[in-house]
Amino acid sequence: MSLVNASNWPKIASCQEPTYGVGVYPTTVPANWCDHHRPFAYVTRNEKSGTIRAWRDHFGQEPFYYSYQNRQFIFGSTIPAIIQHLPKHPSPNIPRILIELLPWQGTNWTQYSNETYYEGIFRVEPGHALTVANDRIVSKPFWQIDPEASRILYKNDNGYIEHFAELLQEAIETCTRDVTSIAAEFSGGLDSSTIVVACNQAGINPALYSHVAPAGSDEKDDLAFAQCLIDHLGLAPLRAVTEDGFDLESVLNQLAHVFAGAAPYVFFMLANNVHQAVVRGGHTLLLSGFGGDECVSGHALQQAFFPQLLRHGLHRQAWNEMRCQAKTILGTTLRLLRYVHPALNKLAAKPPRQMFPYYPSLQHLEWDLLQGPRSHHVRMRVEYSAIVAKTLGFSYAYPLLYPKLVDFYCRLPWEQKRRNGVGRYLLRQYLAKHGVPNMVWEKGKKGGGIIPATLHVCKKMHREGQLANLFRDLPFAEHVAKINEEQAQLFAQMDAYMFKHYWALAGVID
């Protein structure tokens, strides 16, 4: 078996066997990957046995694709790089494309897979080690969240806050090490505010970028929290990013070549104006609060929170927490009953299908969102964002996905995650300890949107018929036509267009 280095990963001279890697990787193999917390992708070949081994970091911040054909292991950082080394262009993986790009048909979530949009091209799963031997490929995790791990118990809330602050500080320092020009996504929400406060505590002052909706749009854009925190900490003014200069067709064409078609979500296309602003600012690192919702600042969803309390006989606590939402005794009783048993929960689910199943604990939910079947959103967002960033010359970093911090949070007792009907409890306590104004406690409040300006532009063009010619004769038209919701149909048309554009130039379709 031989290695084909499709993306020209650097050869690691300190290793005796042929070894290639990107990111920040250990200098020897094997290594204790669980203790290595910076992004990496790594592949090596044993010259005597021919066995190939590959590793990818905990959350996949380094993209890692491969194809194994004719005893050749072709590896690289993008799908187009792999395709260039194949004898012919691979056939589209139509079932996977429809599953990922049209998830509203039959279910409202997409199950994670190591498959890509092309037959014979796969990804190494985050946090996994891959072994290729005797024409067999085996993938095993080297790091996993343990839903059954013992809980961390401290005497009072301060113990948890201090430990959290210590690990968050370590995460910030690890992410920003050896970087001189740092930026951060900043909406004023809890996740991005937590990162900004942690940076301030570390003496790091990233340039703060926020995507701002145009006046009169229906997109969410409330930067009052962001400005309040800037004033409180005495930070430099927010750098507002608008829709100015955004050209949808140009962005779709460009990224279609980068991805060899479409991406799993429109974020990568519609965040282009923010990415361009980061490049113009000369920054090489962009801090993001993404991934927090799924764990470290999780909402402690009822589907997992109440089953956990009831399973451990904490009936009074469950009753008190539910009373924060259902004010009547009858309402509290009925809402609690659905969490007593999975069968009752299923009966109470709203058609056609509920987003989340019954979980025995919050830890099982967190595992599912970060590493289980429902990890598609986190893993694809991290993977494709890394591809875009590399193309433009910077890197993303996610302090709230720091593995040690995730391990710590997953082992917290339930009352550190949800209390008095309010989720994200520990983050709120952390911010309060650093003097962040009480407005962060307001339920249902959020800062600025993720992609409000460019989304507004696209929806306006769609409504006015300006995209009709661009979206003419698209693949998957019969599937797209069945979508009734305006925004979902727009997104599907954008995806289909990107495949059409790339396939036409690559000779996949006439």
Disulfide bonds with the S-S distance in Angstrom:
none
